[in-house]
Amino acid sequence: MLSEHHDIDHEFPEFHERLEAAKAADAEFAALVDKHDVLDDEIRELEERGQPIEDLDIEQMKKQRAQMKDEIFAKLRSA
């Protein structure tokens, strides 16, 4: 199963410049974006390689990714 990219720059291309500026200006925000993108990479790798993982665990990872994405989106919209 090929999974989609959900990294922040891919998810919100219309906010690319705002994203880069916010990451440069706010280390905490940059860390959140990095954490999101690392988690996205982990999820995608697990899905693509069919790694053994409990459904509940992968769903928890996806929920965490969605929560971070929502927080990032809210900050990008308000910037």
Phi, psi and omega in degrees: 000121178272125181264161181272155174283133178235019177297155189298317180297325178287322181289324184232065182298333179291344180254017186305309182295319180294322179297312180297319180295317181293321177295322180290328184271339188224103183297326179294318178295317179300320179294322178296316179297316179297317179298317178300311184293325176294316178297319177301316178298318179298315180297313181299318180296317178300317181291316184291324183267355181063035180298143178291117177207144179295143178303320180298322181293314181292324178294323177296319178298319180293323177294318179297317178299317180295321179296317178295319179299316178299318180294317179295316180298317179299319179291323178293320180294326184273350182286000000 
